[in-house]
């Protein structure tokens, strides 16, 4: 239990890692609490990269987005939050080959939280990858079919989930 609210998912994960005294060389997999991923398995893109985001082709503006480095490339050129730069939407699954990389990136964002939050509204995980990429990291994406993902973050997505439907392309809550 954290003693106070955080400024977003990235800071929440960082504080949790501090409480359990996690080691910097361990792998880190972060997954949104409002997303269900039945049958998840580590894909090649996870094992062969410094970091990876799982994505699906989707509609709407309420996702994290990935801009690929080029046609046929699994490399990520840029990530955004709630700013559509491609049709590749994050499922909310974020991977770092070394926990220490996430800690370093997140600590930098926390130390400049006012500017980070001014740009992204809160301390989201996806935009952390931009500094990682700028530093030369090999960040990739793994694309899945929207039918492989169940979303439950908005009232409509939750209702769809209860009815047994994927809500990957539903619109955001008002």
C-alpha positions in Angstrom: 0.0 0.0 0.0 1.3 3.4 -0.9 1.0 6.2 1.7 -0.3 8.8 -0.9 -1.6 9.0 -4.4 1.0 9.1 -7.2 1.1 11.2 -10.3 0.5 8.2 -12.6 1.2 4.6 -13.4 4.9 5.0 -13.9 5.5 6.6 -10.5 3.2 4.0 -8.9 5.4 1.2 -10.4 8.6 3.0 -9.3 7.4 3.3 -5.7 6.3 -0.3 -5.7 9.7 -1.4 -6.9 11.4 0.7 -4.2 9.2 -1.0 -1.5 10.2 -4.6 -2.6 13.9 -3.6 -3.2 13.9 -5.1 -6.7 17.2 -5.5 -8.4 18.2 -3.4 -11.5 19.2 -6.4 -13.7 15.8 -8.1 -13.4 13.3 -8.0 -16.3 10.2 -5.8 -15.8 6.7 -6.4 -17.3 4.1 -3.8 -16.5 0.5 -4.3 -17.4 -2.5 -2.1 -17.0 -5.0 -3.1 -14.4 -8.0 -2.4 -16.7 -6.8 -4.8 -19.5 -7.0 -8.6 -19.6 -4.7 -10.5 -21.9 -5.8 -14.2 -22.0 -3.1 -16.5 -23.3 -0.2 -14.0 -23.1 3.2 -15.4 -24.1 6.5 -13.6 -24.5 7.1 -13.0 -28.2 10.5 -12.8 -29.9 10.3 -9.0 -29.9 10.5 -9.0 -26.0 13.4 -11.4 -25.8 15.5 -9.7 -28.5 15.0 -6.0 -27.4 15.8 -3.6 -24.6 12.1 -2.8 -24.3 8.8 -3.7 -26.0 5.2 -2.5 -26.1 2.3 -4.8 -27.1 0.0 -3.1 -29.6 -3.1 -3.7 -31.7 -4.5 -1.8 -34.7 -7.3 0.3 -33.3 -9.5 3.4 -33.4 -9.8 6.3 -30.9 -7.6 8.7 -29.1 -7.7 7.2 -25.6 -4.6 4.9 -26.0 -0.9 5.0 -25.9 0.4 4.9 -29.4 3.5 3.6 -31.2 5.1 5.0 -34.4 7.1 2.3 -36.2 10.5 3.1 -37.5 9.3 2.0 -41.0 7.3 -0.5 -43.0 8.0 -4.0 -41.9 10.1 -2.8 -39.0 9.2 -3.9 -35.4 11.3 -1.0 -34.1 9.6 1.9 -32.3 10.5 5.4 -33.4 8.2 7.2 -31.0 5.6 6.7 -28.3 2.8 9.0 -27.2 -0.1 9.1 -24.8 -3.6 10.1 -25.9 -2.0 11.6 -29.0 -2.7 9.5 -32.1 0.5 9.1 -34.3 -0.4 5.8 -35.9 -3.1 3.1 -35.7 -1.0 1.0 -33.4 -2.5 1.3 -29.9 -0.9 -0.1 -26.8 -2.6 -2.9 -24.9 -1.0 -1.5 -21.8 1.7 -4.1 -21.7 5.1 -2.6 -21.3 8.4 -4.5 -21.1 11.9 -3.5 -20.0 14.7 -6.0 -20.4 16.4 -4.4 -17.3 14.4 -3.1 -14.4 17.2 -0.6 -13.9 16.5 1.1 -17.2 12.9 1.7 -16.2 14.0 3.0 -12.8 16.4 5.4 -14.4 13.9 6.7 -17.0 11.1 7.0 -14.5 13.3 8.7 -11.9 14.3 11.3 -14.5 10.6 11.9 -15.4 9.7 12.2 -11.7 12.5 14.7 -11.1 11.0 16.8 -14.0 7.4 15.9 -13.2 5.9 19.3 -13.8 7.2 19.4 -17.4 6.4 15.7 -18.0 2.9 16.1 -16.7 2.4 19.4 -18.6 3.1 17.4 -21.8 1.4 14.1 -21.0 -1.0 15.0 -18.1 0.4 12.4 -15.8 3.4 10.1 -15.4 2.4 7.5 -17.9 4.8 4.6 -18.8 4.6 4.8 -22.7 6.3 8.2 -23.0 9.2 7.0 -21.0 10.3 5.0 -24.0 11.1 8.2 -26.0 14.1 9.0 -23.8 15.1 5.3 -23.9 15.0 5.4 -27.8 16.8 8.8 -27.9 19.6 7.1 -25.8 20.0 4.4 -28.4 17.9 1.6 -26.9 16.4 -1.1 -29.1 12.7 -0.6 -28.4 10.2 -2.8 -30.4 6.6 -3.5 -30.6 4.7 -6.8 -30.8 1.3 -6.6 -32.7 -1.6 -8.7 -31.6 -5.2 -9.0 -33.0 -7.7 -6.8 -31.0 -9.7 -10.0 -30.4 -6.8 -11.3 -28.2 -7.3 -8.4 -25.7 -10.2 -7.7 -23.3 -10.5 -4.1 -22.1 -12.5 -3.0 -19.1 -11.4 0.6 -18.3 -14.4 2.5 -19.4 -18.0 1.7 -18.5 -18.8 0.6 -22.1 -15.7 -1.6 -22.2 -16.6 -3.1 -18.8 -20.2 -3.8 -20.0 -18.8 -5.4 -23.2 -16.4 -7.5 -21.2 -19.3 -8.8 -19.1 -21.2 -9.7 -22.3 -18.0 -11.5 -23.5 -17.0 -9.1 -26.2 -13.6 -7.4 -26.8 -13.9 -3.6 -26.4 -10.6 -2.8 -28.2 -12.2 -0.3 -30.6 -14.8 1.3 -28.3 -14.8 5.0 -27.7 -13.5 6.6 -24.5 -15.8 7.4 -21.7 -17.2 10.9 -21.6 
